[in-house]
Amino acid sequence: MRTGILLVVSGPSGSGKTTLCHRLADEGEAQYSISCTTRPPRPGERNGHDYHFLADADFAARVAAGEFLEHATVHGHSYGTLKSEVLGHLAAGTDVVMDLDVQGAAQIRACTDPAIRRARVDLFVMPPSENELRARLTGRATDSAEVIALRMDNALEEMRHWPRYTYRLLSTTREEDYARFKALVLAERLRVARLLEEETASNK
């Protein structure tokens, strides 16, 4: 028995971070924390699976009610993680993986909640090169040239933040990225602090 890990994963669009997070959850290794957003769904995205898609007014009301663990504005839209998506799982010893931008990750890093501070581990997924990142963004074929240019500019800005993270994963292939990603999770599960907290609680 142990306490859950809160694995916060960041990286620019096209880095592969979302694929890593979903695969970990799909294999039953962690609970994927579904973020809320005010942006419209992209083709193939499902409400309650990829995101909780909210109206601007609903999102603002939840912010005012203190329901978010973190929230930020990215590309002109609001994003946030509900406390209900995270805290219960951690207390039950279930690992939670979060796909967050650098603003959201910074808020989690600054969070004073003891459960979050004990559980948090953060990782920045770095694309192998600027050219490869551009190719990945262009290959999606879902965004206009203007949107791709904006995402490239934002990606270069986001990449300056990687030294603030505990770990950095330099992307190569999907399989190699996932192997290293999963190895990180397995190593974090062996932290004595997580085991001792659970044992101390059981001995009281």
SULGI-V133745 format. One record per helix or strand of 2 or more residues. SS is the DSSP state (H for helix, E for strand). FROM is the first residue (numbers start at 1). TO is the last residue. If there is no record, write none. Layout:
<<SS & FROM & TO> <SS & FROM & TO>>
//
This chain:
<<E & 6 & 10> <H & 17 & 26> <E & 31 & 32> <E & 36 & 37> <E & 51 & 53> <H & 56 & 64> <E & 68 & 74> <E & 77 & 82> <H & 83 & 85> <H & 87 & 91> <E & 96 & 99> <H & 102 & 110> <H & 114 & 119> <E & 120 & 126> <H & 130 & 139> <H & 145 & 164> <E & 167 & 170> <H & 174 & 188> <H & 192 & 203>>
//
